[in-house]
Amino acid sequence: MAEPGQDRPVPAYSWYALGVLSLVYLVNFVDRQILSILANDIKADLGLDDAQLGFLYGTAFAIFYALFGIPLGRLADGWSRTRLLAIGLALWSCMTMLSGFARNGATLALARIGVGVGEATASPCAYSLIGDWFPPRRRATALAIYSAGLFLGSGLSLVLGGAIVESWNAAWPAGAPLGLAGWQAAFLAVGLPGLPLAIWVLSLREPERGAQEGEVATQRPGGWGAFGRQVLGILPPLTFIAAARRGKRALLPNLTVAGLLAIAAWLAGHATGNAAQFWFVAVGAYAVFSWSMGLKEEDPATYRLTWGTPAFVAIVLVYGAESFVGYTVTYWAAPYAERVFAIDKGALGWLLGAPAAVGGFLGVIGGGWLADWLSLRMASGRLVVVAAAFVLIVPLVLLGYTTADATTFLTCAFLLQMVTSATLGASAAASQALVLPHMRGTATAIFFLGSTLVGLAFGPFTAGFVSEATGSLATGVIATLVAVPFGLLMLWVAMRHGPRSEATRHLRAEEAQA
């Protein structure tokens, strides 16, 4: 039986609004990814190593992006999504510009944390809005179009960053305004456009929640009140208070997990000499655990359909494993090409950035379309796209990072962007299909925990750490392929349990609330 609105054409306003959201996501990734083309200059000026560069790009950003994505996802389920997105856009744009005034690794890390907090508003708001602007039959395509901003922004960041650095350094070889280096000017230049764009976002109309499924939400989570409770539930040491309020049965596991993570962080930091990396991750993992236990009590239905659904958790981990490799090759491709093939920044932006943008765009659009097409023909059709991507990633990474030919490397980088981008729309749509409309913002925040806490926080750092240990960045990038077998295992779990989980979501939500 067709769902309500299945046969109606998608209104033109929905496509217009999707275009604005896609532009926001493009700016999002320009601001996030520009660190890649600037990495070697930052390394030289601030005296950092590859592991620290991986930490700055990945962990410092990812942990706070993931943590604040949780309460902000909840807020997106209960407050104006367009207003929340505009506020977040203004915040991360300002923090990107502040990155341009960094004088050491610590101040740049603080600015990256601010970027992460601001950008945490983007996808929970956008995914929820798209779910209410587009019917299920067009949702993977719409999410893929939105996600194209990721890859266009990543590619554009290399073009813009390379051009700005070279132009600035040529104009002021000495005595630049405010004493800024070219890489600092690049941060200022790419951050500024986000401020007028935030005003544009404010003009968008809020769609009615759940109307596409004929399940108009009459009740919503408690807006800012729920947001405040969520924040208190993820920020140590306030998490101990929140657990204590739920009783001894909640407090004891909370303290136990906190202690175990602290021990693990100390041991890993001591063994590797990268204490900040593992303490950040430990705090993030503990906060997610604390929040999920609070969600279980406050909103058992949402907990049941997300954390309590093996298929949903498996999809989160599948995309996390793909992101482990995907974020690594996206970040380290430019520094690697600059070091190994001696390609200057201006040329690198066009040889690597522009093709990456095209490849990412083609992959995410093609992958989204194929996921929609396959979902009409087989129960786990969307996840077939993800499976194909995992198979193709391995030979492309191995060839690209062992060849001595620059053209071969650039070709593999283009194909890697196309392949890794094809998984996003498919994975996101598969996860959204397992929850109810009023849960989409929270579900999106949880979905991106995989790509941030697993992929972004560990992938680029792992490559950088192995690079420092072996003296070979190529070895570091190849080492991240260790995530592929795990991803394939989680994919099997998702495909095995997903169809039944989707069919029983209403029943299980009702049982959880009873």
C-alpha positions as CSV (number, residue, x, y, z in Angstrom):
1,M,0.0,0.0,0.0
2,A,1.4,3.4,-1.0
3,E,2.1,5.9,1.8
4,P,0.3,9.2,1.8
5,G,1.6,11.6,-0.8
6,Q,3.6,9.0,-2.7
7,D,2.1,9.9,-6.0
8,R,2.1,13.6,-5.7
9,P,5.0,15.6,-7.4
10,V,7.5,17.2,-5.0
11,P,6.7,20.9,-4.7
12,A,9.1,23.3,-6.3
13,Y,9.7,25.0,-2.9
14,S,11.1,21.7,-1.5
15,W,13.7,21.7,-4.3
16,Y,14.5,25.3,-3.7
17,A,14.9,24.8,0.1
18,L,17.1,21.7,-0.6
19,G,19.3,23.9,-2.8
20,V,19.8,26.3,0.1
21,L,20.6,23.4,2.5
22,S,23.1,22.0,0.0
23,L,24.8,25.4,-0.2
24,V,25.0,25.4,3.6
25,Y,26.6,22.0,3.6
26,L,29.1,23.1,0.9
27,V,30.2,26.0,3.2
28,N,30.3,23.5,6.1
29,F,32.8,21.4,4.4
30,V,34.9,24.2,2.9
31,D,35.4,25.5,6.5
32,R,36.0,22.0,7.8
33,Q,38.2,20.6,5.0
34,I,40.4,23.6,4.2
35,L,42.8,22.4,6.9
36,S,43.9,19.8,4.4
37,I,45.5,22.1,1.8
38,L,47.0,24.2,4.6
39,A,48.4,21.2,6.6
40,N,52.0,21.4,5.5
41,D,52.2,25.2,6.0
42,I,50.6,24.9,9.5
43,K,53.0,22.0,10.3
44,A,56.0,24.2,9.4
45,D,54.8,27.4,11.1
46,L,53.4,25.9,14.3
47,G,56.0,23.1,14.7
48,L,53.5,20.2,14.6
49,D,53.9,16.5,13.5
50,D,51.6,14.4,11.4
51,A,49.8,12.8,14.4
52,Q,49.1,16.3,15.8
53,L,47.8,17.4,12.4
54,G,45.5,14.4,12.3
55,F,44.3,15.3,15.8
56,L,43.5,18.9,14.8
57,Y,41.6,17.8,11.7
58,G,39.9,14.8,13.2
59,T,39.7,14.4,17.0
60,A,39.6,18.0,18.2
61,F,36.7,18.7,15.8
62,A,35.0,15.4,15.9
63,I,34.5,14.9,19.6
64,F,32.7,18.1,20.2
65,Y,30.9,17.8,16.9
66,A,29.6,14.4,18.0
67,L,28.8,15.4,21.6
68,F,26.9,18.6,20.8
69,G,25.2,16.9,17.9
70,I,23.3,14.8,20.4
71,P,21.5,17.6,22.3
72,L,21.3,19.7,19.1
73,G,19.6,16.8,17.4
74,R,17.1,16.7,20.2
75,L,16.6,20.4,19.9
76,A,16.0,20.0,16.2
77,D,13.2,17.6,17.0
78,G,11.4,20.2,19.2
79,W,12.3,23.7,18.1
80,S,12.6,25.7,14.8
81,R,15.1,23.9,12.7
82,T,15.8,26.8,10.3
83,R,16.6,29.1,13.3
84,L,18.8,26.5,14.9
85,L,20.7,25.9,11.6
86,A,21.2,29.7,11.1
87,I,22.6,30.1,14.6
88,G,25.0,27.2,14.1
89,L,26.1,28.4,10.7
90,A,26.9,31.8,12.1
91,L,28.9,30.2,15.0
92,W,31.1,27.9,12.9
93,S,31.8,30.7,10.4
94,C,33.0,33.0,13.2
95,M,35.2,30.2,14.6
96,T,36.7,29.4,11.2
97,M,37.7,33.1,11.0
98,L,39.2,32.9,14.5
99,S,41.3,30.0,13.3
100,G,43.1,32.5,11.2
101,F,44.5,34.2,14.3
102,A,45.9,30.9,15.8
103,R,49.5,31.2,17.0
104,N,50.0,27.6,18.2
105,G,48.5,24.2,18.1
106,A,46.4,24.8,21.3
107,T,44.6,27.9,20.0
108,L,44.0,26.3,16.7
109,A,42.5,23.3,18.5
110,L,40.2,25.5,20.5
111,A,39.0,27.2,17.3
112,R,38.4,23.8,15.7
113,I,36.4,22.8,18.7
114,G,34.2,25.8,18.1
115,V,33.8,24.9,14.5
116,G,32.7,21.4,15.6
117,V,30.0,22.7,18.0
118,G,28.6,25.1,15.3
119,E,28.6,22.5,12.5
120,A,26.8,20.0,14.8
121,T,23.6,21.8,14.1
122,A,23.8,21.2,10.3
123,S,22.8,17.6,9.6
124,P,20.3,17.1,12.4
125,C,18.4,20.1,11.2
126,A,18.8,19.4,7.5
127,Y,18.0,15.7,7.6
128,S,14.9,16.4,9.6
129,L,13.8,19.2,7.2
130,I,14.4,17.0,4.2
131,G,12.4,14.2,5.7
132,D,9.4,16.6,5.9
133,W,10.0,18.2,2.5
134,F,10.3,15.0,0.5
135,P,8.3,11.7,0.4
136,P,10.1,8.4,1.2
137,R,10.4,7.5,-2.5
138,R,12.5,10.6,-3.1
139,R,14.3,10.8,0.2
140,A,17.6,9.0,-0.6
141,T,17.9,11.2,-3.7
142,A,17.2,14.4,-1.7
143,L,19.7,13.3,1.0
144,A,22.2,12.6,-1.7
145,I,21.8,16.0,-3.3
146,Y,22.2,17.6,0.1
147,S,25.2,15.4,0.8
148,A,26.8,16.5,-2.5
149,G,27.7,19.7,-0.7
150,L,30.1,17.7,1.4
151,F,32.1,16.7,-1.6
152,L,31.8,19.9,-3.6
153,G,32.9,21.8,-0.4
154,S,35.8,19.5,0.2
155,G,37.0,19.9,-3.4
156,L,36.4,23.6,-3.4
157,S,38.3,24.1,-0.2
158,L,41.5,22.8,-2.0
159,V,40.9,25.2,-4.9
160,L,40.2,28.2,-2.7
161,G,42.8,27.4,-0.1
162,G,45.6,26.9,-2.6
163,A,44.7,30.1,-4.5
164,I,44.4,32.2,-1.4
165,V,47.7,31.1,0.1
166,E,49.7,31.5,-3.1
167,S,48.1,34.9,-3.8
168,W,48.6,36.2,-0.3
169,N,52.2,35.0,-0.1
170,A,53.0,36.5,-3.5
171,A,51.4,39.9,-2.5
172,W,53.1,40.0,0.9
173,P,56.3,38.0,0.9
174,A,57.2,40.0,4.1
175,G,55.3,42.3,6.4
176,A,51.7,41.0,5.6
177,P,48.7,42.8,7.2
178,L,48.4,41.9,10.9
179,G,51.4,39.6,10.5
180,L,49.2,36.9,9.0
181,A,50.6,34.0,7.0
182,G,48.8,32.8,3.8
183,W,47.2,29.9,5.6
184,Q,45.7,32.3,8.2
185,A,44.3,34.5,5.5
186,A,42.6,31.5,4.0
187,F,40.7,30.8,7.2
188,L,39.5,34.3,7.3
189,A,38.4,34.3,3.7
190,V,36.4,31.1,3.7
191,G,34.7,31.8,7.0
192,L,33.2,35.2,6.1
193,P,30.5,34.0,3.5
194,G,28.7,32.0,6.1
195,L,27.4,35.0,7.9
196,P,25.1,36.3,5.0
197,L,24.2,32.7,4.2
198,A,22.9,32.4,7.8
199,I,20.4,35.2,7.1
200,W,19.2,33.4,4.0
201,V,18.6,30.2,6.0
202,L,16.3,32.2,8.4
203,S,14.0,33.0,5.4
204,L,13.1,29.3,4.9
205,R,9.7,28.1,5.9
206,E,9.4,25.2,8.4
207,P,7.6,22.2,7.0
208,E,5.0,20.3,8.9
209,R,6.6,17.4,10.8
210,G,5.5,13.9,9.6
211,A,3.1,15.1,6.9
212,Q,4.9,13.1,4.2
213,E,4.0,9.8,6.0
214,G,0.6,11.0,7.1
215,E,1.9,10.9,10.7
216,V,1.8,14.5,11.7
217,A,3.6,14.9,15.0
218,T,1.2,16.3,17.6
219,Q,3.8,16.1,20.4
220,R,7.4,17.1,20.2
221,P,10.4,16.7,22.6
222,G,10.6,19.7,25.0
223,G,12.6,22.1,22.9
224,W,15.2,24.2,24.9
225,G,14.3,22.5,28.2
226,A,15.1,19.1,26.7
227,F,18.2,20.6,25.2
228,G,19.4,21.8,28.6
229,R,18.8,18.4,30.2
230,Q,20.6,16.8,27.3
231,V,23.7,19.1,27.7
232,L,23.8,18.3,31.4
233,G,23.6,14.7,30.6
234,I,26.8,14.7,28.4
235,L,29.1,17.1,30.2
236,P,31.3,15.6,32.9
237,P,31.1,15.8,35.9
238,L,27.5,16.9,35.7
239,T,26.8,13.5,34.1
240,F,27.5,11.9,37.6
241,I,24.7,14.1,39.0
242,A,22.3,13.1,36.3
243,A,23.1,9.4,36.8
244,A,22.7,9.7,40.6
245,R,19.3,11.2,40.1
246,R,18.2,8.0,38.3
247,G,19.3,6.0,41.3
248,K,22.2,3.7,42.3
249,R,21.5,1.2,39.5
250,A,22.3,4.0,37.0
251,L,25.2,5.6,39.0
252,L,27.3,2.4,39.4
253,P,27.5,1.5,35.7
254,N,28.2,5.2,34.9
255,L,31.1,5.4,37.4
256,T,32.4,2.0,36.2
257,V,32.4,3.0,32.5
258,A,34.1,6.4,33.4
259,G,36.8,4.6,35.3
260,L,37.5,2.0,32.6
261,L,37.7,4.7,29.9
262,A,40.0,6.8,32.0
263,I,42.4,3.9,32.5
264,A,42.3,3.0,28.8
265,A,43.0,6.7,27.9
266,W,45.9,6.9,30.3
267,L,47.4,3.7,29.0
268,A,47.0,4.5,25.3
269,G,48.2,8.1,25.8
270,H,51.3,6.9,27.7
271,A,52.1,4.2,25.1
272,T,51.7,6.4,22.1
273,G,52.8,9.8,23.5
274,N,49.5,11.3,22.3
275,A,47.6,11.8,25.5
276,A,45.2,14.5,24.1
277,Q,44.0,12.2,21.4
278,F,42.9,9.4,23.7
279,W,41.6,11.6,26.5
280,F,39.4,13.5,24.0
281,V,38.0,10.2,22.7
282,A,37.5,8.8,26.2
283,V,35.5,11.9,27.2
284,G,33.5,11.6,24.1
285,A,32.7,7.9,24.5
286,Y,31.8,8.4,28.2
287,A,29.5,11.3,27.4
288,V,27.7,9.3,24.7
289,F,27.2,6.4,27.1
290,S,25.8,8.7,29.8
291,W,23.5,10.4,27.3
292,S,22.2,7.1,25.9
293,M,21.4,5.9,29.4
294,G,19.5,9.1,30.0
295,L,17.6,8.8,26.7
296,K,16.6,5.3,27.6
297,E,14.7,6.6,30.7
298,E,13.5,9.9,29.2
299,D,12.4,8.7,25.8
300,P,12.3,4.8,25.7
301,A,10.7,4.7,22.3
302,T,13.5,6.7,20.6
303,Y,16.1,4.6,22.5
304,R,14.4,1.4,21.4
305,L,14.4,2.4,17.7
306,T,18.0,3.6,17.7
307,W,20.4,2.2,20.3
308,G,18.0,-0.7,21.0
309,T,17.8,-1.8,17.4
310,P,20.8,-3.9,16.2
311,A,20.2,-2.9,12.5
312,F,20.3,0.8,13.3
313,V,23.5,0.4,15.4
314,A,25.1,-1.7,12.6
315,I,24.3,1.0,10.0
316,V,26.0,3.6,12.2
317,L,29.1,1.4,12.5
318,V,29.1,0.6,8.8
319,Y,29.2,4.3,7.9
320,G,31.8,4.8,10.7
321,A,34.1,2.2,9.1
322,E,33.7,3.7,5.7
323,S,34.4,7.1,7.1
324,F,37.5,5.8,8.8
325,V,39.0,5.3,5.4
326,G,37.1,8.1,3.6
327,Y,38.1,10.9,6.0
328,T,41.7,9.7,5.9
329,V,42.0,9.9,2.1
330,T,40.0,13.1,1.9
331,Y,42.3,14.9,4.4
332,W,45.7,13.4,3.6
333,A,45.5,13.3,-0.2
334,A,46.6,17.0,-0.6
335,P,49.6,16.9,1.9
336,Y,50.7,13.5,0.4
337,A,50.6,14.9,-3.2
338,E,52.4,18.0,-2.1
339,R,55.2,16.0,-0.4
340,V,55.6,13.0,-2.7
341,F,54.9,14.6,-6.2
342,A,56.0,18.2,-5.4
343,I,52.8,19.7,-6.8
344,D,52.3,23.3,-5.7
345,K,49.2,24.4,-3.9
346,G,47.7,26.3,-6.7
347,A,48.0,23.4,-9.2
348,L,47.0,20.9,-6.5
349,G,43.7,22.7,-6.0
350,W,42.7,22.1,-9.6
351,L,44.4,18.7,-10.1
352,L,43.1,17.2,-6.9
353,G,40.3,19.5,-5.5
354,A,38.3,20.1,-8.6
355,P,38.2,16.4,-9.7
356,A,37.4,15.3,-6.1
357,A,34.5,17.7,-6.1
358,V,33.2,16.2,-9.4
359,G,33.8,12.7,-8.3
360,G,32.1,13.2,-4.9
361,F,29.2,14.9,-6.6
362,L,28.7,12.1,-9.2
363,G,29.2,9.4,-6.5
364,V,26.7,10.8,-4.0
365,I,24.0,11.6,-6.6
366,G,24.5,8.3,-8.4
367,G,24.7,6.4,-5.2
368,G,21.5,8.0,-3.9
369,W,19.6,7.3,-7.1
370,L,20.8,3.7,-7.2
371,A,19.9,3.3,-3.6
372,D,16.3,4.5,-4.2
373,W,16.1,2.3,-7.3
374,L,17.3,-0.8,-5.5
375,S,15.2,-0.2,-2.4
376,L,12.1,-0.6,-4.6
377,R,13.3,-4.0,-5.8
378,M,14.9,-5.7,-2.7
379,A,14.5,-5.3,1.0
380,S,18.1,-4.2,1.7
381,G,18.7,-2.5,-1.6
382,R,20.2,0.7,-0.2
383,L,22.9,-1.3,1.6
384,V,23.9,-3.1,-1.6
385,V,25.4,0.3,-2.7
386,V,27.4,0.4,0.5
387,A,28.7,-3.2,0.0
388,A,29.9,-2.4,-3.5
389,A,31.8,0.7,-2.2
390,F,33.6,-1.4,0.4
391,V,34.8,-3.8,-2.2
392,L,36.1,-1.1,-4.4
393,I,37.9,1.0,-1.8
394,V,40.7,-1.5,-1.1
395,P,42.3,-1.7,-4.5
396,L,42.0,2.0,-5.1
397,V,43.8,2.9,-1.8
398,L,46.5,0.3,-2.4
399,L,47.2,1.4,-6.0
400,G,47.0,5.1,-5.3
401,Y,49.3,5.1,-2.3
402,T,52.0,2.8,-3.8
403,T,52.3,4.3,-7.3
404,A,55.2,6.5,-8.3
405,D,53.1,8.1,-11.0
406,A,51.3,11.3,-10.1
407,T,48.6,10.8,-12.8
408,T,47.8,7.4,-11.4
409,F,47.5,8.8,-7.9
410,L,45.2,11.6,-9.0
411,T,43.0,9.2,-10.9
412,C,42.7,6.9,-7.8
413,A,42.0,10.0,-5.7
414,F,39.1,10.9,-8.0
415,L,37.7,7.4,-8.0
416,L,38.0,7.1,-4.2
417,Q,35.9,10.3,-3.8
418,M,33.3,8.8,-6.1
419,V,33.2,5.5,-4.4
420,T,33.2,6.7,-0.8
421,S,30.6,9.4,-1.5
422,A,28.2,6.9,-2.9
423,T,27.6,5.4,0.5
424,L,26.3,8.5,2.4
425,G,22.8,8.9,0.9
426,A,22.2,5.2,1.0
427,S,23.4,4.8,4.6
428,A,21.5,7.8,5.8
429,A,18.3,6.8,4.2
430,A,18.6,3.3,5.5
431,S,19.0,4.6,9.1
432,Q,16.1,7.1,8.7
433,A,13.8,4.3,7.6
434,L,14.1,2.6,10.9
435,V,12.7,5.5,13.1
436,L,9.5,7.5,13.3
437,P,9.3,11.1,11.9
438,H,9.6,12.9,15.3
439,M,12.8,11.0,16.0
440,R,14.7,12.0,12.9
441,G,16.9,14.7,14.4
442,T,18.0,12.5,17.3
443,A,18.5,9.5,14.9
444,T,20.7,11.7,12.6
445,A,22.9,12.8,15.5
446,I,23.4,9.2,16.5
447,F,24.0,8.2,12.8
448,F,26.9,10.7,12.7
449,L,28.4,9.4,15.9
450,G,29.8,6.6,13.8
451,S,31.4,8.8,11.2
452,T,32.8,11.2,13.8
453,L,33.8,9.1,16.9
454,V,34.9,6.1,14.7
455,G,35.8,7.7,11.4
456,L,36.9,11.3,11.8
457,A,38.3,10.9,15.3
458,F,40.5,7.9,14.5
459,G,41.1,7.7,10.7
460,P,43.2,10.8,10.0
461,F,45.0,10.4,13.4
462,T,45.8,6.8,12.8
463,A,47.3,7.6,9.4
464,G,49.3,10.4,10.9
465,F,50.5,8.3,13.8
466,V,51.6,5.5,11.6
467,S,53.3,8.0,9.3
468,E,55.3,9.4,12.2
469,A,56.2,5.8,13.4
470,T,57.2,4.5,10.0
471,G,58.3,7.6,8.2
472,S,55.8,6.9,5.4
473,L,52.5,8.7,5.0
474,A,51.5,6.1,2.3
475,T,51.9,3.4,4.9
476,G,49.7,5.4,7.3
477,V,46.9,5.8,4.8
478,I,47.0,2.1,3.8
479,A,46.9,1.1,7.5
480,T,43.3,2.5,7.7
481,L,42.0,-0.3,5.5
482,V,41.9,-2.4,8.7
483,A,38.4,-1.0,9.1
484,V,37.1,-2.7,6.0
485,P,36.5,-6.2,7.4
486,F,34.7,-4.8,10.4
487,G,32.5,-2.7,8.1
488,L,31.6,-5.7,6.0
489,L,30.6,-7.6,9.2
490,M,28.4,-4.8,10.4
491,L,26.9,-4.5,6.9
492,W,25.8,-8.2,7.1
493,V,24.1,-7.5,10.4
494,A,22.3,-4.5,9.0
495,M,21.1,-6.4,5.9
496,R,20.0,-9.4,8.0
497,H,17.9,-7.5,10.5
498,G,17.0,-4.2,8.8
499,P,13.8,-5.2,6.9
500,R,12.1,-6.6,10.0
501,S,13.2,-3.7,12.1
502,E,11.6,-1.3,9.6
503,A,8.4,-3.2,9.4
504,T,8.0,-3.4,13.2
505,R,9.1,0.2,14.2
506,H,5.6,1.4,15.2
507,L,4.9,-1.7,17.3
508,R,8.3,-1.6,19.0
509,A,7.9,2.1,19.8
510,E,4.5,1.5,21.3
511,E,5.8,-1.4,23.4
512,A,8.7,0.8,24.7
513,Q,6.2,3.5,25.7
514,A,3.9,1.1,27.5
